[in-house]
């Protein structure tokens, strides 16, 4: 006989306890809207006003939701402290982060927080840190604009007066001027954004240092408030004068365009000259480094000159120098005439003689590549042997005797008086060649107006014959008839 398995009933108390635990868990998840195993990163944002932010309002970075507002409470002073919960996609947040409350619709309402995480070089914020009110901002709402425009008796925007003035502004060329202004706004706003970005600085603390510097300037201006009041009054008078000459001022501003157009090439030339200027500065640096020792050497001379020019020494120095100064004053007219006389000679030297000394004589195949002044020095060295004491017999000059089958002849005084010689090597040619016509002679022409002489010479054949009393020079082979 088999026994049936015993079925035990689950206690009703355990079922009730499980239902209670499940209800608590569901209520916790519905209230916190987060899973217990998920990490939570919270920040405290301080604003001057909460602007109707509510728990659950999104927190966005570059238009992407990365968190939400968890609590809004009263902050220090009249401000508000907003607690936000950040997701991992919105981390890290740096110490220079900025937060702005912005509306999600044109007619305001339904606000959200736009968060700029800050620069990567700044330290990262930890869980529970605070972004102070100096790094947050709130939007300017429409009612605040209207309240600001609602002024005293001179400003009246309520009623039909404001609409009438608005209609007058939009009459005539007003809409055309607005349309002409719209294409200019994007580059202007872009440049303003670049300036604002640059104003933040490149390193952490640059903006705070700038604010401290502005505070010092403001404190200095506050100390001279009276002078500042007069400056503002003068500026007001200048502005009134400009306002009374609007047409002339507009013509002046229109004239700036051609001025800028002309200035651009000049600025480009200046920009092109910057590398040369930098090269000049690099070349001047060694001179500037060497200048202090040279100046130190001149200091004793300056000390002596200072002692000479003292009150106790200056009268005696003037008495000693008076005859010399008088002689120089008497020589001044003659010196001026002498300098005028020397001016043509000096100009001739600078224009013709000195440049010629630095030219090279082209005499192939004997060209040395050296300038003329060195050739003259070499020639003097070669001639110096004629004046040296060769031995105990006295001064002697060396000479060279050549032998060969090349017969050379030159006239001595005329065609009937010929000198003959022999050489071992044939003559290649003769340079310089005689000119076809004698060069013109102008003894009264100023040398400074003449072109520099040319050292280029043509080459002619080794033998040529001239008639009359002119030069005859030929090469004769042995056995040739004269």
Secondary structure, DSSP 8 states (H G I E B T S, - for coil): -----------HHHHHHHHHHHHHHHHHHHHH-S-TTS--EEEEEEES--TT--TT-EEEETTEEEEEEEEEEE-STT-EEEEEEE-GGG---BTT-EEEEEESSTT--SEEEEEE---TTS-B--TT-EE-GGGEE----HHHHHHHH--STT---STHHHHHHHHHHTSTTHHHHHHHHHHHHHHHHHHHHHHHHHHT-SSTTHHHHHHHHHHHHHHHHHHTHHHHHHHHHHHHHHHHHHHHTHHHHHHHHHHHHHHHHHHHHHHHHHHHHHHHHHHHHHHHHHHHHHHHHHHHHHHHHHHHHHHHTSHHHHHHHHHHHHHHHHHHHHHHHHHHHHHHHHHHHHHHIIIIIHHHHTSB---TTS----BHHHHHHHHHHHHGGGGSEEETTEE--------SSEEEEEESSSTT-EEEEEESS----EES---SS-----TTS-GGGS--------EE-S-B---TTS--EEEEETT---
